């Protein structure tokens, strides 16, 4: 990731095609070591490509990756479709979560480092 970040910083600074030396200089300026193999691999992958196009294609690929929200919707769907009693258990679960959070925060009540 640090090699990619250094590459993007160089492009942001106005260098449309940073070299391995440019990336090493950026990484060296913050005390990070540069691995030549990773730098060369990155430069070979982005050779002749526009950074704007690379970011746009990366966003499209990332949009197709399922996120954690999908799993919750799938697990909640059977409970809701099982006869109309799906909202009551969900409400109870939320109340239990709130109670647990309060209990955890109440553990330190009344005690202080300066007592």
Buried (B, 14 or more C-beta within 10 A) or exposed (E): EBBEBBBBBBBEEEBEEBEBEBBBBBBEEEEBEBEEEBBEEBBEEBEEEEBEEEEEEEEEEEEEEEEEEEEEEEEEEEBBEEEEEBEEEEEEEEEEEEEEEEEEEEEEEEEEEEE
